Amino acid sequence: MPRVMIRCPNTQKLVPTGFAMEKNAFDNPTFDLTNNTVHCPACGKDHTWSKRDAVLESANYKPPPR
């Protein structure tokens, strides 16, 4: 299942929000994702985000090697 991602405003890296959902659920205009907070693994800060800030992880997304 694709993860919901946001772009870190400090590093510009895509980071996972902790949510995962299918595209049809994410695209549903009645589905509300507002005022969520995620601790960012890219910069170490907390970011508040809403659905308009989010994207679904691409099926061919490969996380960077550790």
Secondary structure, 3 states (H helix, E strand, C coil): CCEEEEECCCCCCEEEEEEECCHHHHHCCCCCCCCEEEECCCCCCEEEECHHHEEECCCCCCCCCC
